[in-house]
């Protein structure tokens, strides 16, 4: 029995087919271009397999309210051409199978809470730091959602005293995403992150903002673990800066696990998102069955 997963990101789509244990069997990656072009490539991949259900973790904002007329849509995204795209409707009209639907970071949180660094814990927070910043949380096996899904990348930041950058978010300026996502490096320095030396002050600025956010999530949500994924976190020198800044901010006020256990990278690596999609697909299949 095969299941499908789509990790829909603002830069690329990762598609995978896996088994009933959530293990990835085959995968393919496509650039995120227009909806028509991207979905044609997605369908071309899945047409090769007899899948029983699909799980989608998508960039957002998205509509996750099943009672809403636009459930399954990508909403007011800054990604060109994707606003108000009926993602779930497109997949269901093609395959007529159960479709699980959530944010890309929720899907990653689900996989890490089930099979990764957060396995066996009650409260798992996953944050991706890449082209954008987003967060998802699993509490007692359930997504932390309400009227909509969390937008953890858009909490407002206290400016670093030496950082003159005003922020890159088109909606909020100096929110977390506007100050610490990958594109803010290029906006500040006209260089990609991998071109910037480890000792440059921009890494200290970004660690300052990320630690500020992690402190806020810590005191509000009190998770058992925070897992940091995304391309920016692959810079090996960056994570120690974040941990040090967070420890300084907490300052002994609240108790957390040892910092190296509390703040971790994804155990599932590049399969984190699609594994979450597979788990979501399996859940929807069982619910429908």
C-alpha positions in Angstrom: 0.0 0.0 0.0 1.4 3.4 -1.1 0.8 6.9 0.1 1.8 10.3 -1.3 3.3 13.4 0.3 3.8 16.9 -0.9 6.1 19.3 0.9 5.2 22.6 -0.8 7.7 25.3 -0.1 8.1 28.8 -1.5 11.3 27.8 -3.3 10.7 24.1 -4.1 8.2 21.3 -4.0 9.3 17.9 -2.6 7.1 15.0 -3.5 7.4 11.5 -2.1 5.8 8.1 -2.1 6.0 5.9 0.9 4.6 2.9 2.7 2.2 2.4 5.6 5.1 2.9 8.1 5.8 6.4 6.8 9.0 5.4 5.1 10.0 7.3 2.0 10.4 5.0 -1.1 10.7 7.5 -3.9 11.0 11.3 -4.0 11.3 14.1 -6.5 12.0 17.8 -6.2 10.7 20.6 -8.5 11.2 24.4 -8.3 8.1 26.4 -7.2 7.1 28.3 -10.3 3.5 29.0 -11.3 0.7 26.8 -9.9 -0.1 25.2 -13.4 3.5 24.4 -14.2 4.4 23.2 -10.7 1.3 21.0 -10.3 1.7 19.5 -13.7 5.1 18.2 -12.6 3.7 17.1 -9.3 1.0 15.1 -11.0 3.5 13.7 -13.5 5.4 12.2 -10.5 2.4 10.7 -8.7 0.8 9.4 -11.9 3.4 6.6 -11.8 2.0 5.2 -8.5 -1.3 3.8 -7.1 -1.5 5.9 -4.0 -4.3 5.5 -1.4 -4.2 9.0 0.2 -2.2 12.2 0.0 -0.7 14.4 2.8 0.2 18.0 2.0 2.3 20.4 4.1 2.2 23.8 2.4 3.7 27.2 2.7 1.1 29.7 3.7 -0.8 31.4 5.0 -3.3 28.6 4.3 -6.9 27.9 5.3 -7.0 24.9 7.7 -10.6 25.5 9.0 -12.7 22.6 7.6 -15.9 24.7 8.0 -14.5 27.4 5.7 -15.5 27.9 2.1 -11.8 28.3 1.3 -10.6 25.3 3.2 -7.6 23.8 1.4 -6.6 27.1 -0.2 -3.3 29.0 0.0 -4.4 32.4 1.0 -2.6 35.8 1.0 0.9 34.6 0.3 3.6 37.0 -1.0 4.6 34.1 -3.4 3.6 35.4 -6.9 0.6 33.6 -8.6 -0.2 31.4 -5.5 -2.7 33.6 -3.6 -6.1 31.9 -3.4 -4.9 28.7 -5.0 -7.3 25.8 -4.2 -4.5 23.2 -3.5 -6.6 20.5 -1.9 -9.3 20.9 -4.6 -6.7 20.5 -7.4 -5.4 17.3 -5.8 -8.8 15.8 -5.1 -10.1 16.6 -8.6 -7.1 14.7 -10.0 -7.1 11.6 -7.8 -10.3 11.5 -5.8 -8.5 10.2 -2.7 -8.4 11.3 1.0 -6.2 14.4 1.4 -4.6 15.5 4.6 -3.9 19.3 4.7 -1.7 21.4 7.0 1.2 23.8 7.0 4.7 22.7 5.9 6.0 23.3 9.4 3.1 21.4 11.0 3.9 18.4 8.8 7.6 18.7 9.9 6.5 18.9 13.5 4.4 15.8 13.1 7.2 13.8 11.7 9.8 14.9 14.3 7.3 14.3 17.1 6.4 10.8 15.8 9.7 9.5 14.3 12.4 12.1 15.0 14.0 14.2 17.7 10.8 14.7 19.6 9.6 11.1 19.6 8.1 10.1 23.0 7.6 13.8 24.1 4.3 15.4 24.8 5.0 18.9 23.4 7.2 19.5 20.3 7.8 22.8 18.6 9.3 22.9 15.1 10.6 26.1 13.5 12.0 26.4 10.0 14.5 29.1 9.3 15.0 29.4 5.5 13.4 31.4 2.7 10.8 32.3 5.3 10.3 31.5 9.0 7.4 29.4 10.3 6.6 27.3 13.2 4.3 24.4 14.1 3.6 22.7 17.4 2.3 19.2 18.4 0.8 19.1 21.8 -0.4 15.7 23.1 -0.4 14.3 19.6 -2.5 17.2 18.1 -1.6 20.2 16.0 -1.8 23.5 17.9 -4.5 25.3 15.8 -7.6 27.2 16.4 -9.3 29.7 14.1 -6.3 29.2 11.9 -2.7 27.9 12.2 0.1 29.6 14.1 2.2 32.3 12.3 5.3 32.0 14.5 7.5 33.8 12.0 5.6 37.0 12.3 6.0 38.0 15.9 7.5 41.4 16.2 11.2 41.8 17.2 13.0 44.2 19.5 15.8 45.7 17.4 19.4 44.8 18.0 21.1 48.0 19.1 23.8 47.7 16.4 21.6 46.5 13.5 20.4 49.3 11.2 18.4 46.9 9.0 14.7 47.8 9.0 13.3 44.4 8.0 12.3 42.6 4.8 8.7 41.4 5.5 6.3 43.1 3.1 3.6 42.9 5.7 5.3 43.7 9.0 8.9 44.9 8.3 10.8 43.9 11.4 9.0 40.7 12.4 11.1 37.6 13.0 10.9 36.5 9.3 11.7 40.1 8.2 14.8 40.1 10.4 16.2 36.6 10.4 15.1 34.6 7.4 17.7 33.7 4.8 16.9 36.5 2.3 17.6 39.1 5.0 21.3 38.2 4.6 21.2 39.2 1.0 19.1 42.2 1.7 21.7 43.4 4.2 24.9 42.5 2.4 24.1 41.6 -1.2 25.5 38.2 -0.5 24.1 34.7 -0.1 24.4 33.1 3.4 27.1 30.6 2.3 29.2 33.5 1.0 29.3 35.3 4.4 32.1 34.4 6.8 31.2 32.8 10.1 32.5 35.7 12.1 30.4 38.4 10.4 28.2 40.4 12.7 25.1 39.5 10.7 25.1 36.0 12.3 25.0 37.6 15.7 22.1 39.8 14.7 20.1 36.9 13.4 20.9 34.8 16.4 19.7 37.7 18.6 16.3 37.7 16.8 15.9 33.9 16.7 16.8 33.6 20.4 14.4 36.4 21.2 11.6 34.4 19.5 12.6 31.1 21.1 12.4 32.8 24.5 8.9 33.9 23.7 7.8 30.5 22.5 9.4 29.0 25.6 7.6 31.1 28.2 4.3 30.9 26.3 4.1 27.3 25.1 6.7 25.6 27.5 7.5 22.8 24.9 9.6 19.8 25.8 11.9 20.4 22.8 12.4 23.0 20.0 13.6 21.7 16.7 15.2 24.1 14.3 15.2 23.2 10.6 15.6 25.1 7.3 18.5 26.1 5.2 19.9 28.8 7.5 20.3 26.2 10.3 22.7 24.2 8.0 25.4 26.8 8.7 27.1 24.8 11.4 28.4 27.9 13.3 25.0 29.4 13.7 23.2 27.0 16.1 25.8 27.5 19.0 25.2 31.3 18.7 21.4 30.8 19.0 21.8 28.5 22.0 24.1 30.9 23.8 21.8 33.9 23.2 18.7 31.9 24.3 20.4 30.8 27.6 21.4 34.4 28.2 17.8 35.6 27.7 16.2 32.9 29.9 18.7 33.9 32.6 17.4 31.2 35.0 13.9 32.6 35.1 12.2 29.4 33.9 13.5 25.8 33.9 14.2 24.2 30.6 16.0 20.9 29.7 19.8 21.1 29.1 20.2 23.4 26.2 21.7 20.8 23.8 18.7 18.6 24.4 16.2 21.4 24.3 17.4 23.0 21.0 18.1 20.4 18.3 18.3 20.0 14.6 15.8 17.7 12.8 16.7 14.0 13.3 15.0 13.2 9.9 17.1 15.7 8.0 15.8 16.4 4.5 13.0 13.9 4.9 11.3 15.7 7.7 8.7 17.5 5.7 7.7 14.6 3.4 7.7 12.1 6.2 5.1 14.3 8.0 3.1 14.4 4.8 3.1 10.6 4.6 2.0 10.3 8.3 -0.8 12.8 7.5 -1.9 10.8 4.5 -2.0 7.6 6.5 -4.0 9.3 9.2 -6.6 10.5 6.6 -6.8 7.1 4.9 -7.6 5.4 8.3 -10.1 8.1 9.1 -11.9 7.6 5.8 -11.8 3.9 6.0 
